[in-house]
Structures are given as C-alpha cells and as structure tokens.
Amino acid sequence: MLPALCLSLGGCKDDDATLDSGIDGAKQGDELTDAEKRQFCEAADAYGEKVLSEEEFASATCTLKAISDALNADGSVDTCDVLRQSCLANKPETEPEGDCDLGIDWSTCQATIAEIEACYQEFSAGFAARMRSFSCSKMAEYAETPPTQEIEVGPDCSIARAECPTVMGGG
C-alpha cells in the first residue's frame, strides 16, 4: 500500500489543493467504468503530487531510515545526521511509472466518489504532515517511541472505508 501511496504523494506541495477527479461525486466506486477508474487514479496521483513532493518524500524517507538505524546503533543525533546525509547522497529510487494502481477493490466499493475524494485529501494531509515531522533532533523522543509512517484513520476515511474497505490501505 505504501508504494502506491508514495507514488500518489510525489510532486509539488500545494496546501490549497483539493482532489477533484471530475467524476460525479454521487457515483459509487463499484459503478465506475474502467476509464473512470483510470481517471480517478490519475487525479489522485496529481493531487498527491501537490501535497508532498517527490523530493520531500525522499528526504523524509532518508530521515526515517536514519532514525531507525541510529536507534539500532547508539541513538545519537550525530549518528542520525551522518546516516541521513549518506542516504540523501544516494537518493532512494522512486518507483517506475506504470499502471496507476491505488489498491482499491472497486468491485466491493460502494462509497461515493465524493467520500473517497474526501478520504484521500484527509489521509494525504496527515501522511504528508507525518513525513515532514521526522527529524534527527528528536532522537531522545524516538528512543521512547520510534517513529512510523502510520497515521490514524480520520473521520472522512472512516466513512469511506465503511463502504469501500480497501480505500487508502484499509481492508
């Protein structure tokens, strides 16, 4: 799920962005044509590119990896910083462009497009904020509670997942 989300969350940051797939918001996911499924996926990808840039994602991923590796070593800020810089110097590869796949089982998805779009916006904002929060300067805090990419499911995703269990990694 995270690789699909990561692809959906690359590009340029735009805090005022909203996801608008151009599909009737009252239409249910299981009613989409193949063309509409592609249209939704492409809109979700484009939206994600506005929320968390590929560069920000790579930087946050390096920071998270450095924190984890530093916690397994000596837990120091200096070790984390060195590991982060090394990772940034050897940037993680982004996934190759391919078929757009959000991991949604559309055949069992009875949430409306408006509900799914609201979930994507809520989840993307939370994920981007979480990724941007990672910092080697917080090593003492992380010794107690190591950081993760996981975020809590908010009200919009709870609504969407009730009718579309696989939206945003649910199910």
Stockholm file with secondary structure:
# STOCKHOLM 1.0

chainA/1-171         MLPALCLSLGGCKDDDATLDSGIDGAKQGDELTDAEKRQFCEAADAYGEKVLSEEEFASATCTLKAISDALNADGSVDTCDVLRQSCLANKPETEPEGDCDLGIDWSTCQATIAEIEACYQEFSAGFAARMRSFSCSKMAEYAETPPTQEIEVGPDCSIARAECPTVMGGG
#=GR chainA/1-171 SS CHHHHHHHTCSCCCTTCCCCCSSCTTSBGGGCCHHHHHHHHHHHHHHHHHHSCHHHHHHHHHHHHHHHHHHHTTCCHHHHHHHHHHHHHTCCCCCCCCSCCCCCCGGGCCSBHHHHHHHHHHHHHHHHHHHHHCCGGGHHHHHHSCCCSCCCCCHHHHHHHHHCTTGGGCC
#=GC SS_cons         CHHHHHHHTCSCCCTTCCCCCSSCTTSBGGGCCHHHHHHHHHHHHHHHHHHSCHHHHHHHHHHHHHHHHHHHTTCCHHHHHHHHHHHHHTCCCCCCCCSCCCCCCGGGCCSBHHHHHHHHHHHHHHHHHHHHHCCGGGHHHHHHSCCCSCCCCCHHHHHHHHHCTTGGGCC
//
